[in-house]
Amino acid sequence: MRNNGTTATRGWTVRLTYANGQQVNQMWGGSYTQSGSTVTVTNAGYNGAIGPNATATFGFIASWTGSNTAPTPTCTAS
């Protein structure tokens, strides 16, 4: 997540929409919920505030069967 704005964020959310039934198994740097093909990631307690031109990162381990098409992300900050 990159803050391209001029003020710090208080929190952020990333939604990932998968096409091939991928399942997130573990995550670090954020918390997640998964409903069907959509994974919603929210900031961890320590990385919600992102200053201007700064970044926060998260990572995860996922599983799938068949092809592994890259997800379509949607990012929002508050």
N, C-alpha and C positions, 0 to 999 in steps of 0.2 A: 504494500500500500504506500503510495507517495502522495504527500500533501503539496499540491501545486498552488495552494492558496496563499494568503498573506497573514492568516492567523492560525494558531494551533488548533488541532482537533481535540475533542474530548473523548471520542470513541469512533470506531469504524466497523463496517460490516462488508463482507464479500460474499456474494452468492455465486456458486458454481453450478452450472447445469450440464450434466453429463448425458451423452447420447447412448451409451452402451451398457448400462447397468452397473457401473463402477460403484464400489462401496468403500467409504473411508473407514479405516480400522484404528488409526492412531493419529493424534495431532499434537503439535507443540507450537507455542507462540500465539495461541488462540483457543477458543472453545467452539465446538461445532454441533449442529443438529443435522440430520439427514432425513428428508421426506421424499421417498421415491428417487427421482433422478436429480433432485436439487439438494445441494449441501450449503448451509448457511454458516458462515464463520464470523464470529465476533471477537473483538480484541481481548487479550488477556488483561488482567488487572494492571500489569506493568507497562503495556505498550499502546494504550488507547490515545494518549496525548502525543500527537505528531506535530512538531514545529514546521513552519514554512520551509519548503524544499527538503524536508527530511522524510525518512521512510520507516516503516515497521514491516517485519516479515513474519511469516508463519510457514510451517511445513507439515506434511502429512504422509502417511503410508496408506495406500489403497489397494484393493483387489478387484479383479475383473475376469471375465471369461470372454474369449474372442478378441475383437479389435479394441483398441484403447484410444479412442478419439479424444483429443484435447477438449477440456470443458470451455464453455463460454462464461467468462466472469463478468459480474456487475458489481461495482464498488461504490459505497456511499460513506460519508463521514458526517459526524455531528459535532 
